[in-house]
Amino acid sequence: MVKYEVTVSTSCIAQAATTNNVFIKLVGEDGESKRTWLTSFKGSAAFYFGVDSKFSVCCPTSLGKLVLIELDKKPLPMFPEDNWFPSKIKIKSPEGDTYIFPVYRWIAGCEVHLFREATALRLIDDNHHLGKYCREKELKQREELYRWNVYKEGLPHCMKTDGTQSLPYEVRFSFTKTKEFVLTASSGFAELKLKGLTFCKQNWCDIDGIKKAFCYKKTDLSDYVQLHWRDDDFFGYQYLNGVNPNLIRRCSTLPGNFTVTNDMVFLRGGGCLSGEMQKGNIYLCDYKQLDGIRTNMINGKKQYLMAPLILFHKAPDDKLMPIAIQLKQTPGEDNPVFVPADSEYDWLLAKVFVRGSDFSEHQLNTHLLRTHLLAEVFAVSLLRNLPMVHPLYKLLVPHTRYTLQINFLAREALISDNGVFTQFAASGGEGMIEILKRSLSAVTYSSLCIPDDIAERGLNDLPNFHYRDDGLRLWDIIHRFVRGVICHYYKTDIEVHQDCELQKWIQDIFEHGFLSQKCTGIPERFCSVDELIKFVVMVIFTGSGQHAAVNCGQYDYGGWMPNSPISLQRAPPTTKGTSSEATMLQTFPDINASVQGMATLWLLSKPSTDTVALGQYPEEHFREDVPCKLIRDFQGELDVLSTIIKTRNKSLEIPYTYMDPAVVENSVAI
């Protein structure tokens, strides 16, 4: 008779404990144990949250090298069935070998669950028939759990689910996350309801009324925005370090439909427009994807969404200054080019229309499509095609945390027929879907990879571009980490080429995320180690650094509504000299639309206390020395970058914090 020492670790997350009886079976290359009831003097306290409990499993002879374990549980008589979240099982064999089995999954009901030993194995390495059986069974179950669904034709596909309660337990919010999410939402909307603003369909009477709307929901930066939203240098600054830094590009030739001329613009420091373009000092933002979009009806009134073109000049003091705005794509007498020399409210109102366009472009393209929807595709494809024992699953699963539930909630509460965005944004409804379709058709692989994107937009040497500086450093750190891990498991290109599980993963992404559009440049399959490395870096960066950059500052920059209006309800001026403060107030969204937008941005900018920062892996999926050392090195480099960013920010009037690894989440979780 031989004895195996079994240590069961129950997670310390809320409600992880169980009072049910727990059973285990050990399966090795030379045999298997009987299904054994794990019982000890602790009783039900053995599986209390945060507790490690030891048990013994006896067998007539050694089982050889352990391949997998089977776990299940049953409620005691007269006791309710409850869910259990074990983190890992450690087993010491009679020969003195130690095996670690990562679980990190909710065990519900009486179903038997199979778990593999922690050593990462590609399919080609998994030679034992039991290992292959377990692999095949797991993926078959996953294909049933994680099914593709078409939310709207022409958009990335999503996970098919009937609601949050039908999501697999392993991808749901924690108890803590759920509680705090509901509390944040209810507190914001309750304040507005108490003030009588939620259902008020009137115009704003004055700027002071806007100030009072959310006086208890403030950040240091939202206060700064309230003071400086009219300033030209702050207007330009936002295109570098605000929530939508992905649109601006260097301009060497004016678009044919932008009718600005040399004599229209005044450039600080002298010089002419053509000369400054040759020097590389002129930049362009073009919202052409918004042209012709059918706009919403809110409170019975037609809303307006422009497709403007904006020209910027890098001034001698390195500030990015707007020098010309054309609000519509088609030139004409009713489409003047506004410049800073125009009257105060002509110029300010032109900028307000631009900021309204930027709200829709940012929310639908930069934020929703390019981070949330793509992250869901990456996650569903991973969970369908790669078993837990695969090295790429171990590398990427921390970057899927909460993504499927937050996206379901977005489809349910924001962009559904009754969603906040659908009801109160100028681009809600039909316009929203059309913008998303256009945006997906314009996505390129290079635009998702920040080094390529920055180079293509000609922004390598633009000063004061903290998004670029922090993003490139973060990309490089992630790249070194990913290269180390992948090169440990894939020594040659042929090994990548022959990994059918890996190839199914990228084929799923190409088909369901990018709708098999070859023009995107997204790979249909991996032919080399370098191709795999770059794609995995993009996946991690998209769900962590990029999402943080375009999400975390939403309330900072949009909490003050005039800087980021959710909608505009008056047509833009067609002639100069007709705008005033009254005109601007009549153009702003009605009170109810304004405050619904502000409350939603507050909710979307508040992380929960159980946030997991980039590079932190409380779930220990890797066991081998090399990937574990690479994780420690990765964490060290992230700590250094965090220190660099914090030091730099001390000297900035507006600190740029969104890509500080200390506050960047591992995944799209909010």
C-alpha positions in Angstrom: 0.0 0.0 0.0 1.4 3.5 -1.0 0.2 6.9 0.1 -0.2 10.1 -1.8 -0.2 13.4 0.2 -2.9 15.7 -1.2 -3.0 19.4 -0.4 -6.2 21.2 -1.5 -6.1 25.0 -1.6 -9.4 26.9 -1.7 -9.2 30.4 -3.1 -9.5 33.4 -0.8 -12.0 35.1 -3.1 -15.5 35.8 -1.6 -17.9 32.8 -1.5 -15.2 30.4 -2.6 -15.8 27.9 0.3 -18.0 24.8 0.2 -19.7 22.7 2.8 -20.2 19.9 0.2 -18.3 16.6 0.3 -15.3 16.7 -2.1 -14.0 13.7 -3.9 -10.8 13.1 -5.9 -9.4 10.4 -8.2 -5.7 10.4 -9.2 -4.8 9.1 -12.6 -1.3 8.1 -13.5 0.5 6.4 -16.4 0.4 3.1 -14.5 -3.0 3.2 -13.0 -5.6 5.2 -11.1 -6.8 5.5 -7.5 -10.3 4.9 -6.3 -12.6 7.9 -6.1 -11.7 9.1 -2.6 -13.7 11.3 -0.2 -11.4 14.0 1.1 -12.2 14.2 4.8 -10.3 15.4 7.8 -10.8 16.5 11.4 -11.6 20.0 10.1 -14.9 18.8 8.7 -16.4 21.3 6.3 -13.9 23.9 7.4 -11.3 22.1 5.3 -12.7 23.9 2.3 -13.2 27.3 3.8 -11.9 30.2 1.7 -8.2 30.8 1.8 -7.5 27.5 3.6 -5.0 24.8 2.6 -6.0 21.4 3.8 -4.1 18.1 3.7 -5.5 14.6 3.0 -4.2 11.2 2.1 -5.1 9.0 -0.9 -4.0 5.4 -0.6 -3.4 3.0 -3.5 -2.2 -0.7 -3.6 0.7 0.3 -5.9 2.3 3.4 -7.3 0.4 5.0 -10.1 3.5 6.2 -11.9 3.8 9.7 -13.3 0.5 11.5 -12.6 -1.3 12.6 -15.7 -4.6 14.1 -14.4 -7.0 14.3 -11.5 -10.8 14.0 -11.3 -12.7 16.3 -8.9 -16.3 16.3 -8.0 -18.5 17.1 -5.0 -21.9 16.3 -3.5 -24.0 18.1 -0.9 -24.5 16.6 2.5 -28.0 15.4 3.3 -30.3 18.3 4.2 -27.6 20.8 3.1 -27.8 22.9 0.0 -25.6 22.4 -3.0 -23.0 25.3 -3.2 -20.3 26.3 -5.6 -16.6 25.8 -4.7 -13.5 27.6 -6.1 -10.3 25.7 -5.5 -7.2 27.4 -6.7 -4.8 24.4 -7.0 -4.2 20.8 -5.8 -0.7 19.8 -4.8 0.2 16.1 -4.6 3.3 14.5 -3.3 3.9 10.9 -4.6 5.4 8.0 -2.6 8.5 8.5 -4.8 8.9 12.1 -3.4 7.8 13.8 -6.7 5.5 16.9 -6.3 2.7 17.6 -8.8 0.8 20.8 -9.1 -2.7 20.8 -10.7 -4.0 24.4 -11.4 -7.8 24.6 -11.1 -8.9 28.2 -10.7 -12.4 27.3 -11.6 -15.8 27.2 -10.0 -16.9 23.7 -9.3 -20.7 23.6 -9.5 -23.2 20.7 -9.3 -22.1 17.1 -9.1 -20.3 16.9 -12.5 -16.8 15.3 -12.6 -14.1 17.8 -13.6 -10.7 16.7 -15.1 -7.6 18.8 -14.5 -4.1 18.3 -15.9 -0.7 18.7 -14.2 0.7 22.2 -14.4 3.6 21.5 -16.9 2.6 23.1 -20.2 2.2 20.8 -23.1 1.7 21.4 -26.7 -0.4 18.7 -28.5 2.7 17.2 -30.0 4.2 16.8 -26.5 1.1 15.2 -25.0 2.0 11.5 -25.8 0.0 9.6 -23.2 -3.4 8.4 -24.3 -5.1 9.7 -21.2 -3.6 13.2 -21.7 -5.0 13.3 -25.2 -8.3 12.0 -24.1 -8.5 14.7 -21.4 -7.5 17.4 -24.0 -10.1 16.3 -26.5 -12.9 16.1 -23.8 -12.0 19.5 -22.5 -12.2 21.2 -25.9 -15.4 19.4 -26.8 -17.0 20.8 -23.6 -15.6 24.2 -24.3 -17.0 24.3 -27.8 -20.5 23.7 -26.3 -20.0 26.3 -23.5 -18.4 29.1 -25.7 -20.4 29.3 -28.9 -20.2 32.0 -31.4 -23.2 34.4 -32.0 -23.8 37.1 -34.6 -24.9 40.2 -32.7 -25.3 42.3 -35.8 -24.2 41.5 -39.4 -20.9 43.1 -40.3 -19.7 43.3 -36.7 -17.2 41.0 -34.9 -19.0 37.9 -33.5 -19.6 37.5 -29.8 -20.3 34.8 -27.3 -23.8 33.3 -27.4 -25.4 33.6 -24.0 -28.9 34.3 -22.6 -27.7 36.4 -19.7 -25.0 36.8 -17.1 -26.4 33.8 -15.1 -25.9 31.6 -18.1 -22.3 32.5 -18.5 -19.9 29.7 -17.4 -18.9 30.4 -13.7 -15.2 30.7 -14.6 -15.8 33.9 -16.7 -18.4 35.7 -14.4 -17.7 38.6 -12.2 -16.6 37.9 -8.7 -19.0 38.7 -5.8 -16.9 41.7 -5.0 -16.9 43.0 -8.6 -20.6 42.5 -8.9 -21.4 44.3 -5.7 -19.2 47.3 -6.5 -20.3 47.6 -10.1 -24.0 47.8 -9.0 -23.1 50.2 -6.2 -21.2 52.5 -8.5 -24.0 52.5 -11.1 -26.8 53.1 -8.6 -25.0 55.9 -6.7 -24.4 57.9 -9.9 -27.9 57.6 -11.3 -29.5 58.1 -7.8 -27.7 61.4 -7.4 -29.1 62.6 -10.7 -32.6 61.4 -9.9 -32.6 63.2 -6.5 -31.7 66.4 -8.3 -34.5 65.9 -10.7 -32.2 65.8 -13.8 -32.8 62.3 -15.1 -36.1 63.0 -16.8 -35.6 66.7 -17.5 -35.9 67.4 -21.3 -35.1 71.1 -21.1 -32.0 72.9 -22.5 -29.3 74.0 -20.2 -30.0 77.6 -19.1 -26.4 78.5 -18.3 -22.9 77.0 -17.7 -23.4 77.1 -13.9 -26.2 74.6 -14.2 -23.8 72.1 -15.8 -21.3 72.7 -13.0 -23.9 71.7 -10.4 -25.1 68.5 -12.1 -22.3 66.3 -10.9 -20.7 68.4 -8.2 -20.0 65.3 -6.0 -18.5 63.3 -8.8 -15.1 64.9 -9.5 -11.5 64.0 -10.3 -8.5 66.4 -10.3 -8.5 66.2 -14.1 -12.2 66.7 -14.6 -11.8 69.9 -12.5 -8.9 70.9 -14.8 -11.0 70.2 -17.9 -13.8 72.4 -16.5 -11.4 75.3 -16.3 -9.6 74.8 -19.6 -12.0 73.3 -22.0 -12.2 76.5 -24.1 -8.3 76.8 -24.4 -6.8 75.9 -27.8 -3.7 74.3 -26.4 -5.8 72.0 -24.3 -8.0 71.2 -27.3 -4.9 70.1 -29.1 -3.4 68.3 -26.1 -6.4 65.9 -25.9 -5.5 64.5 -29.4 -2.2 63.3 -28.0 -3.0 62.3 -24.4 -6.8 62.3 -24.0 -9.0 59.2 -24.5 -8.7 59.2 -28.3 -5.0 59.5 -29.2 -5.4 57.2 -32.3 -6.8 59.6 -34.9 -4.3 62.3 -35.4 -1.6 61.9 -38.1 1.1 64.1 -39.8 -0.2 66.0 -42.8 2.1 66.5 -45.8 -0.7 67.2 -48.3 -4.1 68.7 -47.6 -7.1 66.5 -48.5 -8.7 67.7 -51.6 -12.0 68.4 -49.8 -10.4 70.6 -47.1 -10.5 74.1 -48.4 -8.1 75.8 -46.0 -5.6 78.1 -47.7 -2.3 79.8 -46.6 -4.0 83.2 -46.1 -6.7 81.8 -43.8 -4.4 80.6 -41.0 -2.1 82.4 -38.7 0.8 80.3 -37.4 2.7 81.2 -34.3 6.3 81.8 -35.0 5.6 82.9 -38.5 5.9 80.8 -41.6 3.2 79.6 -44.0 1.1 76.5 -44.1 2.8 74.9 -47.0 6.2 75.6 -45.5 5.3 74.2 -42.2 3.9 71.1 -43.9 7.2 70.5 -45.5 8.9 70.8 -42.1 6.5 68.2 -40.7 4.8 70.6 -38.3 1.2 70.2 -39.6 -1.1 67.5 -38.4 -4.6 66.4 -39.4 -7.7 64.7 -37.8 -10.2 63.5 -40.3 -13.6 62.1 -39.1 -14.6 61.0 -42.6 -16.1 57.7 -41.2 -18.9 59.7 -39.7 -19.9 61.3 -43.0 -23.5 60.7 -43.9 -24.4 58.8 -40.7 -28.1 58.8 -39.9 -28.4 60.6 -36.6 -30.7 59.9 -33.6 -33.9 61.5 -32.5 -33.8 62.4 -28.8 -36.7 63.9 -26.9 -38.4 64.2 -30.3 -35.7 66.4 -31.8 -33.2 65.6 -34.6 -29.6 65.4 -33.4 -26.5 66.4 -35.4 -23.2 64.6 -35.9 -20.5 66.2 -38.1 -17.6 64.6 -40.0 -15.1 67.4 -39.5 -11.5 67.9 -40.6 -9.2 69.7 -38.2 -5.7 71.0 -38.9 -3.1 71.4 -36.1 0.2 73.2 -36.0 3.1 72.2 -33.8 4.0 75.7 -32.5 7.6 76.8 -31.6 6.8 76.1 -27.9 5.9 72.5 -28.9 2.2 72.9 -28.2 -0.2 71.4 -30.6 -2.6 74.2 -31.7 -5.7 73.9 -33.8 -5.5 76.3 -36.7 -8.5 75.4 -38.9 -11.8 73.5 -38.6 -14.1 72.4 -41.4 -17.2 70.7 -40.0 -18.4 68.8 -43.0 -16.6 66.7 -45.6 -18.1 68.4 -48.7 -16.9 71.9 -49.4 -19.4 74.7 -50.1 -20.5 78.2 -49.1 -22.5 76.7 -46.3 -19.5 74.9 -44.9 -17.0 77.6 -43.8 -13.5 76.9 -42.5 -13.4 78.2 -38.9 -10.1 79.6 -37.6 -9.0 81.0 -34.2 -9.3 84.6 -35.5 -13.1 84.2 -35.9 -15.4 85.5 -33.2 -15.1 83.8 -29.8 -18.3 81.7 -30.1 -17.9 80.9 -33.8 -14.5 79.2 -33.0 -15.7 77.7 -29.7 -18.8 76.2 -31.2 -16.8 74.7 -34.0 -14.6 73.0 -31.4 -17.7 71.8 -29.6 -19.0 70.1 -32.8 -15.5 68.5 -33.2 -15.6 67.2 -29.6 -19.1 65.8 -30.2 -17.8 63.9 -33.2 -14.8 62.7 -31.2 -17.2 61.3 -28.6 -18.8 59.0 -31.1 -15.6 58.1 -32.9 -13.9 57.3 -29.6 -16.7 55.4 -28.0 -17.7 53.2 -31.0 -14.4 52.7 -32.9 -11.4 53.4 -30.6 -13.0 52.0 -27.4 -15.9 49.6 -28.1 -14.7 48.0 -31.4 -10.9 48.1 -31.1 -10.6 47.0 -27.4 -13.9 45.4 -26.1 -15.2 43.6 -29.2 -11.8 42.4 -30.3 -10.8 41.3 -26.8 -14.0 39.2 -26.7 -13.1 37.5 -30.0 -9.6 36.8 -28.6 -11.1 35.3 -25.4 -13.8 33.1 -26.9 -11.4 31.8 -29.5 -8.8 31.0 -26.8 -11.4 29.2 -24.6 -12.8 27.2 -27.6 -9.5 26.0 -29.1 -6.7 25.8 -26.5 -6.9 23.4 -23.5 -5.7 24.5 -20.0 -2.5 22.6 -20.4 -1.4 24.5 -23.6 1.3 27.1 -23.0 -0.5 29.8 -24.9 -3.7 29.2 -22.8 -1.6 29.6 -19.6 -0.1 32.8 -21.0 -3.3 34.4 -22.2 -6.1 33.3 -19.9 -5.3 36.0 -17.3 -6.0 38.6 -20.0 -9.6 37.3 -20.5 -10.8 38.0 -17.0 -14.3 39.5 -16.8 -14.2 40.4 -20.5 -17.2 38.2 -21.6 -19.5 39.5 -18.8 -18.6 43.2 -19.2 -19.3 42.9 -22.9 -22.6 41.2 -22.4 -23.5 44.1 -20.0 -22.5 46.6 -22.6 -24.7 45.0 -25.3 -27.5 44.8 -22.8 -27.3 48.3 -21.1 -25.5 50.5 -23.5 -26.0 49.6 -27.1 -29.3 47.6 -27.0 -32.5 49.1 -28.3 -33.1 50.6 -24.8 -29.5 51.2 -23.9 -28.1 54.5 -22.8 -26.0 55.0 -25.9 -28.8 54.1 -28.2 -31.3 56.5 -26.5 -29.1 59.5 -25.8 -26.1 59.6 -28.2 -26.3 61.4 -31.6 -24.9 58.2 -33.2 -27.2 55.8 -31.3 -29.4 53.3 -33.2 -28.9 52.8 -36.9 -26.0 55.2 -37.0 -24.1 53.3 -34.3 -24.2 50.0 -36.3 -23.1 51.7 -39.5 -20.2 53.4 -37.7 -19.1 50.1 -36.3 -19.3 48.4 -39.7 -17.2 51.2 -41.3 -14.7 51.1 -38.5 -14.2 47.3 -38.7 -13.7 47.6 -42.5 -11.0 50.2 -41.8 -9.1 48.1 -39.1 -5.7 47.0 -40.1 -3.3 44.7 -38.2 -0.7 47.5 -38.2 -3.1 49.9 -36.6 -3.5 47.5 -33.6 0.3 47.3 -33.1 1.4 50.6 -31.6 5.0 50.7 -33.0 3.6 50.3 -36.6 0.7 52.6 -35.9 2.8 55.4 -34.6 5.2 55.1 -37.6 2.4 55.0 -40.2 0.8 58.1 -38.7 4.2 60.0 -38.8 4.2 60.7 -35.0 7.6 59.4 -34.0 9.0 62.8 -33.1 5.9 64.7 -32.0 6.8 66.2 -28.6 4.7 65.8 -25.4 3.1 62.6 -26.7 2.9 60.6 -23.5 0.5 58.0 -24.9 3.1 57.2 -27.5 6.1 57.2 -25.1 4.5 55.1 -22.4 2.8 52.8 -25.0 5.9 52.0 -26.9 7.8 51.3 -23.7 5.0 49.0 -22.5 4.8 47.2 -25.9 8.6 46.5 -25.7 8.3 45.1 -22.2 5.4 42.9 -23.1 7.3 41.8 -26.3 10.4 40.7 -24.3 8.2 38.7 -21.9 6.1 37.1 -24.7 9.2 36.3 -26.8 10.8 34.6 -23.8 7.8 32.4 -23.0 7.0 31.4 -26.6 10.6 30.7 -27.6 10.8 28.4 -24.6 8.1 26.2 -26.0 8.6 26.8 -29.8 12.1 26.4 -31.0 11.4 26.4 -34.7 8.9 27.8 -37.2 7.9 24.3 -38.1 6.7 23.7 -34.5 4.4 26.7 -34.8 3.2 25.6 -38.2 2.3 22.1 -37.0 0.4 23.1 -33.8 -3.1 22.5 -35.0 -4.7 23.9 -31.8 -2.7 27.1 -32.3 -3.8 27.3 -35.9 -7.4 26.8 -35.0 -7.1 29.7 -32.5 -5.9 32.2 -35.1 -8.3 30.9 -37.8 -11.2 31.5 -35.4 -10.0 35.0 -34.8 -9.6 35.7 -38.5 -13.1 34.4 -39.3 -15.2 35.6 -36.3 -13.3 38.7 -35.4 -12.3 40.2 -38.7 -15.0 38.4 -40.8 -12.3 36.7 -43.0 -11.3 40.1 -44.5 -7.8 39.6 -46.0 -7.4 43.4 -46.4 -7.0 43.8 -42.6 -3.6 42.1 -42.7 -4.6 39.9 -39.8 -2.9 36.5 -40.2 -5.0 33.5 -41.2 -2.5 31.1 -39.8 1.0 31.3 -38.2 4.0 30.3 -40.2 6.8 31.4 -37.9 7.7 32.0 -34.3 8.0 35.7 -34.9 4.5 36.0 -36.3 3.1 34.2 -33.3 5.1 36.5 -30.9 3.9 39.7 -32.5 0.2 38.6 -32.6 0.3 37.5 -28.9 1.9 40.8 -27.9 -0.9 42.7 -29.8 -3.6 40.6 -28.0 -2.1 41.4 -24.5 -1.5 45.0 -25.3 -5.0 45.5 -26.7 -6.7 44.2 -23.6 -4.4 45.9 -21.1 -2.4 49.0 -22.1 -4.6 50.1 -25.0 -7.8 49.6 -23.2 -6.6 51.5 -20.2 -5.5 54.4 -22.4 -8.9 54.8 -24.1 -11.1 53.8 -21.1 -9.7 55.1 -17.8 -9.8 58.8 -18.6 -13.4 58.8 -19.9 -14.8 60.7 -16.9 -11.7 62.8 -16.6 -12.3 64.2 -20.0 -16.0 63.7 -20.4 -17.3 64.4 -16.9 -17.4 68.0 -18.0 -20.1 67.6 -20.7 -19.2 70.6 -22.9 -15.8 69.0 -23.5 -17.3 65.8 -24.7 -21.0 66.1 -25.6 -22.9 62.8 -26.1 -25.1 64.6 -28.7 -25.7 68.0 -30.2 -29.2 69.1 -31.1 -28.8 72.2 -33.3 -27.3 72.3 -36.8 -23.8 73.9 -37.1 -23.5 77.5 -38.2 -23.4 77.9 -42.0 -22.1 81.4 -41.9 -19.7 83.2 -39.5 -20.8 85.8 -37.0 -24.0 84.1 -36.0 -22.9 82.2 -32.8 -23.3 83.2 -29.2 -23.3 81.7 -25.7 -27.1 81.2 -26.1 -26.6 79.4 -29.4 -24.0 77.1 -27.8 -26.3 76.3 -24.9 -29.2 75.5 -27.3 -26.8 73.2 -29.2 -25.7 71.2 -26.2 -27.8 68.0 -25.5 -30.8 68.3 -23.3 -30.3 67.9 -19.5 -31.4 64.3 -19.4 -29.2 63.2 -22.2 -26.2 65.1 -20.8 -26.5 63.6 -17.3 -27.1 60.1 -18.6 -23.9 60.3 -20.5 -22.0 61.8 -17.6 -23.2 59.0 -15.2 -22.3 56.3 -17.7 -18.8 57.7 -18.1 -18.5 57.7 -14.3 -19.4 54.0 -14.1 -17.1 53.0 -16.9 -14.1 54.8 -15.3 -14.3 53.2 -11.9 -12.3 50.0 -11.4 -13.3 47.6 -8.7 -11.1 46.8 -5.7 -10.4 43.3 -7.0 -8.6 44.7 -10.0 -5.6 42.6 -11.2 -2.9 44.8 -12.5 -0.9 44.0 -15.6 1.8 41.4 -14.9 0.2 40.2 -11.7 -0.8 36.5 -11.9 -2.6 35.4 -8.7 -3.5 32.3 -10.6 -0.3 30.3 -11.0 -0.8 28.5 -14.3 2.9 28.0 -15.1 5.1 25.7 -13.1 8.3 25.4 -15.0 11.3 27.5 -13.9 11.8 29.4 -17.2 8.3 30.9 -17.5 8.2 31.6 -13.8 11.5 33.5 -14.0 10.2 35.4 -17.1 7.1 36.4 -15.1 9.3 37.8 -12.3 11.5 39.7 -14.8 8.3 41.0 -16.5 7.0 42.3 -13.2 10.4 43.9 -12.5 10.4 45.8 -15.8 6.8 46.9 -15.2 7.8 48.3 -11.8 10.6 50.2 -13.4 8.3 51.7 -16.0 5.8 52.6 -13.3 8.5 54.5 -11.5 9.6 56.3 -14.7 6.1 57.4 -15.4 5.4 58.6 -11.8 8.7 60.6 -11.8 7.9 62.2 -15.2 4.4 63.1 -14.1 5.7 65.2 -11.2 6.9 67.8 -13.6 3.7 67.8 -15.8 0.8 70.2 -15.5 -1.4 67.4 -16.6 -0.1 64.0 -15.4 -0.5 61.1 -17.8 -1.3 58.1 -15.7 -3.3 55.8 -17.9 -0.5 53.5 -19.0 1.2 53.3 -15.6 1.5 49.5 -15.2 0.4 49.9 -11.6 -3.1 51.0 -12.7 -3.4 49.1 -16.0 -5.6 46.1 -15.7 -4.6 42.7 -17.1 -7.8 42.5 -19.1 -10.8 44.4 -20.5 -12.8 44.2 -17.3 -14.7 47.5 -17.1 
